[in-house]
Amino acid sequence: MKENYKSFIRGALAGSIAGSIAALLFAPKSGRELRQDITDRARHVSDKGQELAEKISDTSMEYTDKIKETASAVIHEIGQWRKKSDIASTVSVSAVSVQENTGEDAL
């Protein structure tokens, strides 16, 4: 999904730039007006690109924090599960030892 989102953003940006250039080139304006329009549009596209980069950065930081929290919780749960597993195996080993000793005493 992340790759689809990137592809969509890239396509939208490329389409916007191509459409802006085509509109400027086919508009009946003098050279000076055309250059000024191109400069204005380039600044606008640059500003939008910076806004998009900031949004992506903020979103990626949010996801990174969520992933870290989730990983920490999973690691904690695995640790708890391992402790329970270790206790259960110790208890079962102790029970086997007691049964073996009881069987030897009976002989």
LOMI-371281 format. One line per field, with one value per residue: residue in one letter; x, y, z of N, C-alpha, C in turn; residue number from 1. Coordinates in nm, 4 decimals. Example, Ala and Ser with C-alpha at 12.3 -4.5 7.8 and 13.67 -1.06 7.14 Angstrom:
% LOMI-371281
code <- A, S
nx <- 1.3190, 1.2850
ny <- -0.5690, -0.2250
nz <- 0.7800, 0.7080
cax <- 1.2300, 1.3670
cay <- -0.4500, -0.1060
caz <- 0.7800, 0.7140
cx <- 1.3200, 1.2900
cy <- -0.3300, 0.0030
cz <- 0.7800, 0.7870
pos <- 1, 2
% end
This chain:
% LOMI-371281
code <- M, K, E, N, Y, K, S, F, I, R, G, A, L, A, G, S, I, A, G, S, I, A, A, L, L, F, A, P, K, S, G, R, E, L, R, Q, D, I, T, D, R, A, R, H, V, S, D, K, G, Q, E, L, A, E, K, I, S, D, T, S, M, E, Y, T, D, K, I, K, E, T, A, S, A, V, I, H, E, I, G, Q, W, R, K, K, S, D, I, A, S, T, V, S, V, S, A, V, S, V, Q, E, N, T, G, E, D, A, L
nx <- 0.0821, 0.1971, 0.3769, 0.1992, 0.0829, 0.3016, 0.3508, 0.1151, 0.1325, 0.3651, 0.2816, 0.0660, 0.2017, 0.3782, 0.1892, 0.0658, 0.2760, 0.3319, 0.0856, 0.0736, 0.2932, 0.2183, -0.0154, 0.0941, 0.2641, 0.0920, -0.0666, -0.1539, 0.0799, 0.3210, 0.6823, 0.8076, 0.5943, 0.5323, 0.7686, 0.7614, 0.5262, 0.6056, 0.8079, 0.6583, 0.4862, 0.6737, 0.7752, 0.5423, 0.4984, 0.7306, 0.6865, 0.4580, 0.5687, 0.7493, 0.5676, 0.4378, 0.6524, 0.7025, 0.4622, 0.4781, 0.7072, 0.6231, 0.4131, 0.5530, 0.7134, 0.5194, 0.4208, 0.6540, 0.6903, 0.4599, 0.5146, 0.7440, 0.6341, 0.4530, 0.6292, 0.7779, 0.5794, 0.5193, 0.7651, 0.7778, 0.5544, 0.6400, 0.8573, 0.7243, 0.5778, 0.7860, 0.8945, 0.6835, 0.6827, 0.9363, 0.9059, 0.7035, 0.8358, 1.0369, 0.8888, 0.7711, 0.9977, 1.0869, 0.8732, 0.8988, 1.1427, 1.0754, 0.8894, 1.0543, 1.2298, 1.0506, 0.9707, 1.2077, 1.2430, 1.0395, 1.1239
ny <- -0.1176, 0.1205, 0.1649, 0.2018, 0.4405, 0.6155, 0.6000, 0.7088, 0.9731, 1.0610, 1.0420, 1.2235, 1.4606, 1.4771, 1.4950, 1.7362, 1.9164, 1.8797, 1.9573, 2.2238, 2.3337, 2.2886, 2.4466, 2.7000, 2.7251, 2.7195, 2.9380, 3.2628, 3.4817, 3.7383, 3.7080, 3.7950, 3.7925, 3.5230, 3.4038, 3.5053, 3.3853, 3.1179, 3.1189, 3.1833, 2.9611, 2.7584, 2.8213, 2.7803, 2.5034, 2.4097, 2.4933, 2.3423, 2.0878, 2.0913, 2.1122, 1.8670, 1.6928, 1.7498, 1.6608, 1.3873, 1.3217, 1.3748, 1.1883, 0.9489, 0.9490, 0.9245, 0.6675, 0.5233, 0.5564, 0.4219, 0.1642, 0.1051, 0.1055, -0.1085, -0.3186, -0.3237, -0.3977, -0.6551, -0.7835, -0.7738, -0.9354, -1.1795, -1.2268, -1.2595, -1.4884, -1.6699, -1.6813, -1.8016, -2.0433, -2.1435, -2.1748, -2.3682, -2.5855, -2.6313, -2.7059, -2.9397, -3.0994, -3.1239, -3.2669, -3.5092, -3.5966, -3.6364, -3.8431, -4.0460, -4.0834, -4.1711, -4.4118, -4.5587, -4.5800, -4.7487, -4.9934
nz <- 0.0000, 0.0726, -0.1344, -0.3461, -0.2681, -0.2838, -0.5597, -0.6594, -0.5620, -0.6906, -0.9590, -0.9585, -0.9024, -1.1225, -1.3280, -1.2624, -1.2977, -1.5728, -1.6845, -1.6035, -1.7383, -2.0051, -2.0188, -1.9804, -2.2007, -2.4189, -2.3831, -2.4900, -2.4443, -2.3700, -2.3880, -2.1504, -1.9635, -1.9750, -1.8760, -1.6158, -1.5223, -1.5355, -1.3447, -1.1148, -1.1014, -1.0664, -0.8140, -0.6684, -0.7059, -0.5839, -0.3193, -0.2579, -0.2812, -0.0666, 0.1454, 0.1178, 0.1640, 0.4333, 0.5490, 0.4882, 0.6302, 0.8951, 0.9162, 0.8768, 1.1030, 1.3018, 1.2436, 1.2852, 1.5612, 1.6528, 1.5622, 1.7116, 1.9712, 1.9507, 1.8908, 2.1259, 2.3085, 2.2123, 2.2488, 2.5267, 2.5919, 2.4847, 2.6498, 2.8962, 2.8355, 2.7959, 3.0532, 3.1926, 3.0597, 3.1264, 3.4030, 3.4101, 3.2898, 3.4769, 3.6996, 3.6018, 3.5604, 3.8231, 3.9305, 3.7941, 3.8971, 4.1650, 4.1422, 4.0397, 4.2526, 4.4451, 4.3359, 4.3493, 4.6250, 4.6908, 4.6086
cax <- 0.0000, 0.2863, 0.4314, 0.0911, 0.0684, 0.4137, 0.3294, 0.0073, 0.1846, 0.4576, 0.2011, -0.0085, 0.2986, 0.4237, 0.0767, 0.0481, 0.3844, 0.3115, -0.0312, 0.1101, 0.3824, 0.1386, -0.1032, 0.1757, 0.3192, -0.0131, -0.1363, -0.0999, 0.1400, 0.4536, 0.7923, 0.8301, 0.4822, 0.5458, 0.8770, 0.7133, 0.4311, 0.6813, 0.8748, 0.5552, 0.4409, 0.7836, 0.7741, 0.4231, 0.5247, 0.8327, 0.6216, 0.3728, 0.6584, 0.7998, 0.4565, 0.4174, 0.7650, 0.6803, 0.3534, 0.5298, 0.8002, 0.5440, 0.3406, 0.6474, 0.7560, 0.4085, 0.4200, 0.7728, 0.6609, 0.3621, 0.5838, 0.8301, 0.5488, 0.4013, 0.7412, 0.8100, 0.4743, 0.5363, 0.8840, 0.7386, 0.4662, 0.7216, 0.9324, 0.6323, 0.5456, 0.9043, 0.9055, 0.5825, 0.7275, 1.0486, 0.8518, 0.6307, 0.9300, 1.1049, 0.7944, 0.7541, 1.1217, 1.0850, 0.7733, 0.9560, 1.2452, 1.0075, 0.8301, 1.1627, 1.2772, 0.9464, 0.9746, 1.3268, 1.2211, 0.9438, 1.1915
cay <- 0.0000, 0.2344, 0.1862, 0.2581, 0.5796, 0.6887, 0.6055, 0.8047, 1.1079, 1.0933, 1.0620, 1.3489, 1.5698, 1.4831, 1.5440, 1.8782, 1.9908, 1.8732, 2.0391, 2.3657, 2.3725, 2.2928, 2.5638, 2.8199, 2.7324, 2.7423, 3.0630, 3.3743, 3.5833, 3.7835, 3.6316, 3.8382, 3.7407, 3.3776, 3.3725, 3.5358, 3.2787, 2.9950, 3.1367, 3.1735, 2.8214, 2.6787, 2.8467, 2.7146, 2.3590, 2.3877, 2.5064, 2.2236, 1.9742, 2.0998, 2.0773, 1.7226, 1.6278, 1.7647, 1.5696, 1.2507, 1.3071, 1.3647, 1.0614, 0.8384, 0.9508, 0.8684, 0.5234, 0.4685, 0.5498, 0.3149, 0.0365, 0.0832, 0.0695, -0.2425, -0.4132, -0.3317, -0.4774, -0.7944, -0.8359, -0.7933, -1.0524, -1.2994, -1.2469, -1.3146, -1.6248, -1.7535, -1.7025, -1.9020, -2.1698, -2.1893, -2.2195, -2.4930, -2.6945, -2.6582, -2.7794, -3.0752, -3.1727, -3.1545, -3.3708, -3.6344, -3.6369, -3.6860, -3.9732, -4.1428, -4.1130, -4.2487, -4.5460, -4.6281, -4.6083, -4.8586, -5.1205
caz <- 0.0000, 0.0808, -0.2681, -0.4265, -0.2263, -0.3428, -0.7040, -0.6835, -0.5369, -0.8001, -1.0800, -0.9455, -0.9128, -1.2620, -1.4072, -1.2326, -1.3629, -1.7173, -1.7163, -1.5858, -1.8481, -2.1282, -2.0127, -1.9983, -2.3359, -2.5175, -2.3538, -2.5696, -2.3586, -2.4133, -2.3287, -2.0133, -1.8830, -1.9703, -1.7827, -1.4808, -1.4870, -1.5113, -1.2149, -1.0101, -1.0920, -1.0114, -0.6687, -0.6137, -0.7042, -0.4821, -0.1883, -0.2387, -0.2590, 0.0702, 0.2348, 0.1071, 0.2311, 0.5769, 0.5866, 0.4813, 0.7426, 1.0179, 0.9145, 0.8962, 1.2431, 1.3792, 1.2224, 1.3505, 1.7046, 1.6748, 1.5412, 1.8280, 2.0843, 1.9267, 1.9042, 2.2679, 2.3724, 2.1685, 2.3175, 2.6665, 2.5966, 2.4614, 2.7737, 2.9957, 2.7935, 2.8200, 3.1968, 3.2284, 3.0015, 3.2080, 3.5318, 3.3871, 3.2645, 3.6035, 3.7830, 3.5487, 3.5869, 3.9661, 3.9523, 3.7442, 3.9937, 4.2856, 4.1077, 4.0272, 4.3877, 4.5129, 4.2788, 4.4006, 4.7651, 4.7017, 4.5823
cx <- 0.0873, 0.3427, 0.3250, 0.0720, 0.1791, 0.3939, 0.2215, 0.0572, 0.2777, 0.3813, 0.1247, 0.0844, 0.3459, 0.3123, 0.0522, 0.1529, 0.3638, 0.1930, -0.0014, 0.1973, 0.3047, 0.0484, -0.0244, 0.2247, 0.2129, -0.0934, -0.0725, -0.0494, 0.2741, 0.5597, 0.8147, 0.7186, 0.4931, 0.6551, 0.8344, 0.6148, 0.5037, 0.7506, 0.7749, 0.5090, 0.5493, 0.7915, 0.6562, 0.4452, 0.6285, 0.7721, 0.5344, 0.4570, 0.7141, 0.6909, 0.4335, 0.5291, 0.7496, 0.5707, 0.4024, 0.6237, 0.7242, 0.4725, 0.4355, 0.6970, 0.6460, 0.4061, 0.5402, 0.7500, 0.5628, 0.4277, 0.6734, 0.7482, 0.4978, 0.5108, 0.7779, 0.7077, 0.4884, 0.6560, 0.8519, 0.6518, 0.5443, 0.8033, 0.8469, 0.5995, 0.6631, 0.9217, 0.8072, 0.6247, 0.8422, 1.0010, 0.7816, 0.7277, 1.0063, 1.0155, 0.7781, 0.8794, 1.1265, 0.9868, 0.8258, 1.0596, 1.1816, 0.9483, 0.9394, 1.2132, 1.1761, 0.9472, 1.0938, 1.3098, 1.1293, 1.0117, 1.2652
cy <- 0.1250, 0.2675, 0.2461, 0.4056, 0.6646, 0.7047, 0.7071, 0.9475, 1.1500, 1.1218, 1.1927, 1.4687, 1.5868, 1.5377, 1.6921, 1.9624, 1.9937, 1.9605, 2.1868, 2.4139, 2.3836, 2.4154, 2.6916, 2.8354, 2.7621, 2.8701, 3.1762, 3.4874, 3.6254, 3.6995, 3.6660, 3.7842, 3.5894, 3.3362, 3.3970, 3.4283, 3.1483, 3.0029, 3.1212, 3.0300, 2.7327, 2.6980, 2.7747, 2.5631, 2.3264, 2.3942, 2.3848, 2.0993, 1.9727, 2.0645, 1.9267, 1.6472, 1.6363, 1.6697, 1.4251, 1.2247, 1.2904, 1.2300, 0.9443, 0.8341, 0.8934, 0.7171, 0.4568, 0.4543, 0.4366, 0.1777, 0.0043, 0.0401, -0.0735, -0.3470, -0.4314, -0.4175, -0.6251, -0.8570, -0.8638, -0.9182, -1.1817, -1.3305, -1.3077, -1.4606, -1.7177, -1.7818, -1.8094, -2.0394, -2.2285, -2.2427, -2.3537, -2.6085, -2.7301, -2.7408, -2.9215, -3.1591, -3.2120, -3.2667, -3.5058, -3.6847, -3.6959, -3.8241, -4.0791, -4.1826, -4.1982, -4.3935, -4.6236, -4.6652, -4.7289, -4.9925, -5.1612
cz <- 0.0000, -0.0572, -0.3599, -0.3954, -0.2874, -0.4930, -0.7387, -0.6678, -0.6501, -0.9291, -1.0755, -0.9607, -1.0568, -1.3514, -1.3856, -1.3029, -1.5138, -1.7598, -1.7052, -1.7005, -1.9789, -2.1305, -2.0362, -2.1420, -2.4418, -2.4924, -2.4343, -2.4791, -2.4170, -2.3414, -2.1829, -1.9217, -1.8665, -1.8718, -1.6380, -1.4338, -1.4552, -1.3759, -1.1003, -0.9907, -1.0322, -0.8601, -0.6026, -0.6021, -0.5972, -0.3418, -0.1585, -0.2125, -0.1177, 0.1707, 0.2355, 0.1787, 0.3827, 0.6255, 0.5896, 0.5986, 0.8737, 1.0269, 0.9390, 1.0397, 1.3326, 1.3666, 1.2891, 1.5005, 1.7358, 1.6607, 1.6602, 1.9492, 2.0705, 1.9440, 2.0505, 2.3419, 2.3369, 2.2397, 2.4641, 2.6816, 2.5768, 2.5864, 2.8824, 2.9626, 2.8218, 2.9689, 3.2428, 3.1788, 3.0836, 3.3425, 3.5160, 3.3642, 3.3923, 3.6946, 3.7321, 3.5705, 3.7339, 3.9953, 3.9060, 3.8429, 4.1198, 4.2581, 4.0974, 4.1655, 4.4643, 4.4626, 4.3289, 4.5458, 4.7821, 4.6802, 4.7033
pos <- 1, 2, 3, 4, 5, 6, 7, 8, 9, 10, 11, 12, 13, 14, 15, 16, 17, 18, 19, 20, 21, 22, 23, 24, 25, 26, 27, 28, 29, 30, 31, 32, 33, 34, 35, 36, 37, 38, 39, 40, 41, 42, 43, 44, 45, 46, 47, 48, 49, 50, 51, 52, 53, 54, 55, 56, 57, 58, 59, 60, 61, 62, 63, 64, 65, 66, 67, 68, 69, 70, 71, 72, 73, 74, 75, 76, 77, 78, 79, 80, 81, 82, 83, 84, 85, 86, 87, 88, 89, 90, 91, 92, 93, 94, 95, 96, 97, 98, 99, 100, 101, 102, 103, 104, 105, 106, 107
% end
